[in-house]
Amino acid sequence: MHSFMYFMQHHWLSVVLITGIVLAAVFVYKYWDHIVIKGSGRK
């Protein structure tokens, strides 16, 4: 557990980046249809 805390303290920026990427991927996956329909006008 100590090594995990050490990792978090020294690599929190990469953890934040990875979390942001995952959240963005989930968001795009969930709302892909809405994005595509709005972007291309009509299907």
CHARMM internal coordinates of N, CA and C (Angstrom, degrees):
IC EDIT
DIST 1 N 1 CA 1.4566
DIST 1 CA 1 C 1.5286
ANGL 1 N 1 CA 1 C 110.18
DIST 1 C 2 N 1.3285
ANGL 1 CA 1 C 2 N 116.94
DIHE 1 N 1 CA 1 C 2 N -36.03
DIST 2 N 2 CA 1.4686
ANGL 1 C 2 N 2 CA 120.79
DIHE 1 CA 1 C 2 N 2 CA 179.38
DIST 2 CA 2 C 1.5301
ANGL 2 N 2 CA 2 C 110.42
DIHE 1 C 2 N 2 CA 2 C -60.15
DIST 2 C 3 N 1.3183
ANGL 2 CA 2 C 3 N 116.51
DIHE 2 N 2 CA 2 C 3 N -41.81
DIST 3 N 3 CA 1.4629
ANGL 2 C 3 N 3 CA 120.06
DIHE 2 CA 2 C 3 N 3 CA -179.01
DIST 3 CA 3 C 1.5294
ANGL 3 N 3 CA 3 C 110.42
DIHE 2 C 3 N 3 CA 3 C -64.94
DIST 3 C 4 N 1.3372
ANGL 3 CA 3 C 4 N 116.69
DIHE 3 N 3 CA 3 C 4 N -32.97
DIST 4 N 4 CA 1.4630
ANGL 3 C 4 N 4 CA 120.33
DIHE 3 CA 3 C 4 N 4 CA 178.30
DIST 4 CA 4 C 1.5271
ANGL 4 N 4 CA 4 C 110.62
DIHE 3 C 4 N 4 CA 4 C -65.42
DIST 4 C 5 N 1.3299
ANGL 4 CA 4 C 5 N 117.01
DIHE 4 N 4 CA 4 C 5 N -44.15
DIST 5 N 5 CA 1.4588
ANGL 4 C 5 N 5 CA 120.98
DIHE 4 CA 4 C 5 N 5 CA 177.90
DIST 5 CA 5 C 1.5274
ANGL 5 N 5 CA 5 C 110.44
DIHE 4 C 5 N 5 CA 5 C -63.34
DIST 5 C 6 N 1.3291
ANGL 5 CA 5 C 6 N 116.47
DIHE 5 N 5 CA 5 C 6 N -40.74
DIST 6 N 6 CA 1.4706
ANGL 5 C 6 N 6 CA 121.31
DIHE 5 CA 5 C 6 N 6 CA 177.29
DIST 6 CA 6 C 1.5273
ANGL 6 N 6 CA 6 C 109.85
DIHE 5 C 6 N 6 CA 6 C -59.92
DIST 6 C 7 N 1.3278
ANGL 6 CA 6 C 7 N 115.98
DIHE 6 N 6 CA 6 C 7 N -45.07
DIST 7 N 7 CA 1.4592
ANGL 6 C 7 N 7 CA 121.41
DIHE 6 CA 6 C 7 N 7 CA 179.69
DIST 7 CA 7 C 1.5292
ANGL 7 N 7 CA 7 C 110.17
DIHE 6 C 7 N 7 CA 7 C -61.26
DIST 7 C 8 N 1.3406
ANGL 7 CA 7 C 8 N 117.11
DIHE 7 N 7 CA 7 C 8 N -45.23
DIST 8 N 8 CA 1.4573
ANGL 7 C 8 N 8 CA 121.60
DIHE 7 CA 7 C 8 N 8 CA -179.09
DIST 8 CA 8 C 1.5268
ANGL 8 N 8 CA 8 C 111.11
DIHE 7 C 8 N 8 CA 8 C -61.84
DIST 8 C 9 N 1.3315
ANGL 8 CA 8 C 9 N 116.89
DIHE 8 N 8 CA 8 C 9 N -40.33
DIST 9 N 9 CA 1.4614
ANGL 8 C 9 N 9 CA 120.69
DIHE 8 CA 8 C 9 N 9 CA -178.20
DIST 9 CA 9 C 1.5247
ANGL 9 N 9 CA 9 C 111.36
DIHE 8 C 9 N 9 CA 9 C -67.28
DIST 9 C 10 N 1.3252
ANGL 9 CA 9 C 10 N 117.46
DIHE 9 N 9 CA 9 C 10 N -36.51
DIST 10 N 10 CA 1.4654
ANGL 9 C 10 N 10 CA 120.60
DIHE 9 CA 9 C 10 N 10 CA -173.96
DIST 10 CA 10 C 1.5273
ANGL 10 N 10 CA 10 C 113.23
DIHE 9 C 10 N 10 CA 10 C -96.56
DIST 10 C 11 N 1.3274
ANGL 10 CA 10 C 11 N 116.94
DIHE 10 N 10 CA 10 C 11 N -15.90
DIST 11 N 11 CA 1.4664
ANGL 10 C 11 N 11 CA 119.53
DIHE 10 CA 10 C 11 N 11 CA -176.34
DIST 11 CA 11 C 1.5212
ANGL 11 N 11 CA 11 C 111.32
DIHE 10 C 11 N 11 CA 11 C -128.63
DIST 11 C 12 N 1.3375
ANGL 11 CA 11 C 12 N 117.71
DIHE 11 N 11 CA 11 C 12 N 25.66
DIST 12 N 12 CA 1.4651
ANGL 11 C 12 N 12 CA 120.25
DIHE 11 CA 11 C 12 N 12 CA -177.27
DIST 12 CA 12 C 1.5232
ANGL 12 N 12 CA 12 C 111.45
DIHE 11 C 12 N 12 CA 12 C -62.69
DIST 12 C 13 N 1.3352
ANGL 12 CA 12 C 13 N 116.91
DIHE 12 N 12 CA 12 C 13 N -30.63
DIST 13 N 13 CA 1.4607
ANGL 12 C 13 N 13 CA 119.51
DIHE 12 CA 12 C 13 N 13 CA -178.58
DIST 13 CA 13 C 1.5302
ANGL 13 N 13 CA 13 C 110.71
DIHE 12 C 13 N 13 CA 13 C -65.11
DIST 13 C 14 N 1.3346
ANGL 13 CA 13 C 14 N 116.61
DIHE 13 N 13 CA 13 C 14 N -45.06
DIST 14 N 14 CA 1.4630
ANGL 13 C 14 N 14 CA 119.72
DIHE 13 CA 13 C 14 N 14 CA 178.92
DIST 14 CA 14 C 1.5205
ANGL 14 N 14 CA 14 C 110.40
DIHE 13 C 14 N 14 CA 14 C -67.11
DIST 14 C 15 N 1.3451
ANGL 14 CA 14 C 15 N 116.54
DIHE 14 N 14 CA 14 C 15 N -33.87
DIST 15 N 15 CA 1.4678
ANGL 14 C 15 N 15 CA 119.72
DIHE 14 CA 14 C 15 N 15 CA 177.10
DIST 15 CA 15 C 1.5288
ANGL 15 N 15 CA 15 C 109.84
DIHE 14 C 15 N 15 CA 15 C -63.61
DIST 15 C 16 N 1.3310
ANGL 15 CA 15 C 16 N 116.47
DIHE 15 N 15 CA 15 C 16 N -42.60
DIST 16 N 16 CA 1.4642
ANGL 15 C 16 N 16 CA 121.05
DIHE 15 CA 15 C 16 N 16 CA 178.47
DIST 16 CA 16 C 1.5256
ANGL 16 N 16 CA 16 C 110.18
DIHE 15 C 16 N 16 CA 16 C -63.21
DIST 16 C 17 N 1.3238
ANGL 16 CA 16 C 17 N 116.74
DIHE 16 N 16 CA 16 C 17 N -42.59
DIST 17 N 17 CA 1.4611
ANGL 16 C 17 N 17 CA 120.78
DIHE 16 CA 16 C 17 N 17 CA 179.84
DIST 17 CA 17 C 1.5212
ANGL 17 N 17 CA 17 C 110.93
DIHE 16 C 17 N 17 CA 17 C -62.46
DIST 17 C 18 N 1.3380
ANGL 17 CA 17 C 18 N 116.54
DIHE 17 N 17 CA 17 C 18 N -46.51
DIST 18 N 18 CA 1.4647
ANGL 17 C 18 N 18 CA 120.94
DIHE 17 CA 17 C 18 N 18 CA -179.91
DIST 18 CA 18 C 1.5230
ANGL 18 N 18 CA 18 C 110.02
DIHE 17 C 18 N 18 CA 18 C -61.79
DIST 18 C 19 N 1.3418
ANGL 18 CA 18 C 19 N 116.35
DIHE 18 N 18 CA 18 C 19 N -43.65
DIST 19 N 19 CA 1.4643
ANGL 18 C 19 N 19 CA 120.09
DIHE 18 CA 18 C 19 N 19 CA 179.43
DIST 19 CA 19 C 1.5282
ANGL 19 N 19 CA 19 C 110.57
DIHE 18 C 19 N 19 CA 19 C -61.16
DIST 19 C 20 N 1.3286
ANGL 19 CA 19 C 20 N 116.22
DIHE 19 N 19 CA 19 C 20 N -42.71
DIST 20 N 20 CA 1.4559
ANGL 19 C 20 N 20 CA 120.34
DIHE 19 CA 19 C 20 N 20 CA 179.12
DIST 20 CA 20 C 1.5210
ANGL 20 N 20 CA 20 C 112.05
DIHE 19 C 20 N 20 CA 20 C -63.02
DIST 20 C 21 N 1.3259
ANGL 20 CA 20 C 21 N 116.58
DIHE 20 N 20 CA 20 C 21 N -41.19
DIST 21 N 21 CA 1.4632
ANGL 20 C 21 N 21 CA 121.20
DIHE 20 CA 20 C 21 N 21 CA 179.22
DIST 21 CA 21 C 1.5253
ANGL 21 N 21 CA 21 C 110.25
DIHE 20 C 21 N 21 CA 21 C -63.57
DIST 21 C 22 N 1.3397
ANGL 21 CA 21 C 22 N 115.99
DIHE 21 N 21 CA 21 C 22 N -43.56
DIST 22 N 22 CA 1.4680
ANGL 21 C 22 N 22 CA 120.59
DIHE 21 CA 21 C 22 N 22 CA -179.84
DIST 22 CA 22 C 1.5275
ANGL 22 N 22 CA 22 C 110.03
DIHE 21 C 22 N 22 CA 22 C -63.61
DIST 22 C 23 N 1.3195
ANGL 22 CA 22 C 23 N 116.58
DIHE 22 N 22 CA 22 C 23 N -44.92
DIST 23 N 23 CA 1.4685
ANGL 22 C 23 N 23 CA 120.06
DIHE 22 CA 22 C 23 N 23 CA 179.72
DIST 23 CA 23 C 1.5227
ANGL 23 N 23 CA 23 C 110.69
DIHE 22 C 23 N 23 CA 23 C -62.57
DIST 23 C 24 N 1.3329
ANGL 23 CA 23 C 24 N 116.95
DIHE 23 N 23 CA 23 C 24 N -41.93
DIST 24 N 24 CA 1.4598
ANGL 23 C 24 N 24 CA 120.80
DIHE 23 CA 23 C 24 N 24 CA 179.08
DIST 24 CA 24 C 1.5286
ANGL 24 N 24 CA 24 C 110.63
DIHE 23 C 24 N 24 CA 24 C -63.23
DIST 24 C 25 N 1.3332
ANGL 24 CA 24 C 25 N 116.87
DIHE 24 N 24 CA 24 C 25 N -41.61
DIST 25 N 25 CA 1.4621
ANGL 24 C 25 N 25 CA 121.25
DIHE 24 CA 24 C 25 N 25 CA 179.70
DIST 25 CA 25 C 1.5258
ANGL 25 N 25 CA 25 C 110.53
DIHE 24 C 25 N 25 CA 25 C -63.30
DIST 25 C 26 N 1.3363
ANGL 25 CA 25 C 26 N 116.35
DIHE 25 N 25 CA 25 C 26 N -43.33
DIST 26 N 26 CA 1.4660
ANGL 25 C 26 N 26 CA 120.37
DIHE 25 CA 25 C 26 N 26 CA 178.94
DIST 26 CA 26 C 1.5291
ANGL 26 N 26 CA 26 C 110.24
DIHE 25 C 26 N 26 CA 26 C -64.41
DIST 26 C 27 N 1.3285
ANGL 26 CA 26 C 27 N 116.51
DIHE 26 N 26 CA 26 C 27 N -42.61
DIST 27 N 27 CA 1.4663
ANGL 26 C 27 N 27 CA 121.27
DIHE 26 CA 26 C 27 N 27 CA 179.82
DIST 27 CA 27 C 1.5279
ANGL 27 N 27 CA 27 C 110.75
DIHE 26 C 27 N 27 CA 27 C -61.07
DIST 27 C 28 N 1.3354
ANGL 27 CA 27 C 28 N 116.18
DIHE 27 N 27 CA 27 C 28 N -47.82
DIST 28 N 28 CA 1.4691
ANGL 27 C 28 N 28 CA 120.69
DIHE 27 CA 27 C 28 N 28 CA 179.93
DIST 28 CA 28 C 1.5224
ANGL 28 N 28 CA 28 C 110.30
DIHE 27 C 28 N 28 CA 28 C -63.19
DIST 28 C 29 N 1.3429
ANGL 28 CA 28 C 29 N 117.02
DIHE 28 N 28 CA 28 C 29 N -41.47
DIST 29 N 29 CA 1.4616
ANGL 28 C 29 N 29 CA 121.25
DIHE 28 CA 28 C 29 N 29 CA -179.28
DIST 29 CA 29 C 1.5270
ANGL 29 N 29 CA 29 C 110.85
DIHE 28 C 29 N 29 CA 29 C -62.62
DIST 29 C 30 N 1.3387
ANGL 29 CA 29 C 30 N 116.60
DIHE 29 N 29 CA 29 C 30 N -40.31
DIST 30 N 30 CA 1.4688
ANGL 29 C 30 N 30 CA 120.22
DIHE 29 CA 29 C 30 N 30 CA -177.54
DIST 30 CA 30 C 1.5213
ANGL 30 N 30 CA 30 C 111.73
DIHE 29 C 30 N 30 CA 30 C -73.74
DIST 30 C 31 N 1.3490
ANGL 30 CA 30 C 31 N 117.26
DIHE 30 N 30 CA 30 C 31 N -37.43
DIST 31 N 31 CA 1.4566
ANGL 30 C 31 N 31 CA 120.21
DIHE 30 CA 30 C 31 N 31 CA -173.22
DIST 31 CA 31 C 1.5275
ANGL 31 N 31 CA 31 C 112.79
DIHE 30 C 31 N 31 CA 31 C -109.13
DIST 31 C 32 N 1.3526
ANGL 31 CA 31 C 32 N 116.06
DIHE 31 N 31 CA 31 C 32 N 18.48
DIST 32 N 32 CA 1.4634
ANGL 31 C 32 N 32 CA 120.42
DIHE 31 CA 31 C 32 N 32 CA -176.60
DIST 32 CA 32 C 1.5241
ANGL 32 N 32 CA 32 C 111.10
DIHE 31 C 32 N 32 CA 32 C -57.73
DIST 32 C 33 N 1.3447
ANGL 32 CA 32 C 33 N 116.95
DIHE 32 N 32 CA 32 C 33 N -45.72
DIST 33 N 33 CA 1.4626
ANGL 32 C 33 N 33 CA 120.88
DIHE 32 CA 32 C 33 N 33 CA -177.92
DIST 33 CA 33 C 1.5257
ANGL 33 N 33 CA 33 C 110.78
DIHE 32 C 33 N 33 CA 33 C -58.61
DIST 33 C 34 N 1.3304
ANGL 33 CA 33 C 34 N 117.04
DIHE 33 N 33 CA 33 C 34 N -45.71
DIST 34 N 34 CA 1.4619
ANGL 33 C 34 N 34 CA 120.98
DIHE 33 CA 33 C 34 N 34 CA -179.36
DIST 34 CA 34 C 1.5286
ANGL 34 N 34 CA 34 C 110.37
DIHE 33 C 34 N 34 CA 34 C -63.23
DIST 34 C 35 N 1.3354
ANGL 34 CA 34 C 35 N 116.37
DIHE 34 N 34 CA 34 C 35 N -42.42
DIST 35 N 35 CA 1.4637
ANGL 34 C 35 N 35 CA 121.06
DIHE 34 CA 34 C 35 N 35 CA -179.05
DIST 35 CA 35 C 1.5330
ANGL 35 N 35 CA 35 C 110.13
DIHE 34 C 35 N 35 CA 35 C -63.46
DIST 35 C 36 N 1.3385
ANGL 35 CA 35 C 36 N 116.46
DIHE 35 N 35 CA 35 C 36 N -45.84
DIST 36 N 36 CA 1.4648
ANGL 35 C 36 N 36 CA 120.79
DIHE 35 CA 35 C 36 N 36 CA -177.34
DIST 36 CA 36 C 1.5253
ANGL 36 N 36 CA 36 C 110.32
DIHE 35 C 36 N 36 CA 36 C -65.21
DIST 36 C 37 N 1.3449
ANGL 36 CA 36 C 37 N 116.61
DIHE 36 N 36 CA 36 C 37 N -44.16
DIST 37 N 37 CA 1.4657
ANGL 36 C 37 N 37 CA 120.53
DIHE 36 CA 36 C 37 N 37 CA -178.56
DIST 37 CA 37 C 1.5275
ANGL 37 N 37 CA 37 C 109.99
DIHE 36 C 37 N 37 CA 37 C -62.69
DIST 37 C 38 N 1.3387
ANGL 37 CA 37 C 38 N 117.04
DIHE 37 N 37 CA 37 C 38 N -43.66
DIST 38 N 38 CA 1.4641
ANGL 37 C 38 N 38 CA 120.23
DIHE 37 CA 37 C 38 N 38 CA 179.97
DIST 38 CA 38 C 1.5269
ANGL 38 N 38 CA 38 C 110.62
DIHE 37 C 38 N 38 CA 38 C -67.53
DIST 38 C 39 N 1.3299
ANGL 38 CA 38 C 39 N 117.16
DIHE 38 N 38 CA 38 C 39 N -39.29
DIST 39 N 39 CA 1.4567
ANGL 38 C 39 N 39 CA 121.20
DIHE 38 CA 38 C 39 N 39 CA -176.06
DIST 39 CA 39 C 1.5200
ANGL 39 N 39 CA 39 C 112.59
DIHE 38 C 39 N 39 CA 39 C -69.04
DIST 39 C 40 N 1.3444
ANGL 39 CA 39 C 40 N 117.35
DIHE 39 N 39 CA 39 C 40 N -38.38
DIST 40 N 40 CA 1.4608
ANGL 39 C 40 N 40 CA 120.83
DIHE 39 CA 39 C 40 N 40 CA -175.31
DIST 40 CA 40 C 1.5263
ANGL 40 N 40 CA 40 C 111.63
DIHE 39 C 40 N 40 CA 40 C -98.66
DIST 40 C 41 N 1.3093
ANGL 40 CA 40 C 41 N 117.88
DIHE 40 N 40 CA 40 C 41 N 3.41
DIST 41 N 41 CA 1.4586
ANGL 40 C 41 N 41 CA 120.82
DIHE 40 CA 40 C 41 N 41 CA 179.51
DIST 41 CA 41 C 1.5139
ANGL 41 N 41 CA 41 C 111.30
DIHE 40 C 41 N 41 CA 41 C 83.78
DIST 41 C 42 N 1.3557
ANGL 41 CA 41 C 42 N 116.39
DIHE 41 N 41 CA 41 C 42 N -86.10
DIST 42 N 42 CA 1.4684
ANGL 41 C 42 N 42 CA 120.09
DIHE 41 CA 41 C 42 N 42 CA 178.88
DIST 42 CA 42 C 1.5061
ANGL 42 N 42 CA 42 C 109.98
DIHE 41 C 42 N 42 CA 42 C -124.52
DIST 42 C 43 N 1.3323
ANGL 42 CA 42 C 43 N 115.19
DIHE 42 N 42 CA 42 C 43 N 153.77
DIST 43 N 43 CA 1.4754
ANGL 42 C 43 N 43 CA 119.65
DIHE 42 CA 42 C 43 N 43 CA 176.15
DIST 43 CA 43 C 1.5183
ANGL 43 N 43 CA 43 C 108.69
DIHE 42 C 43 N 43 CA 43 C -90.15
END
COOR INIT
IC SEED 1 N 1 CA 1 C
IC BUILD
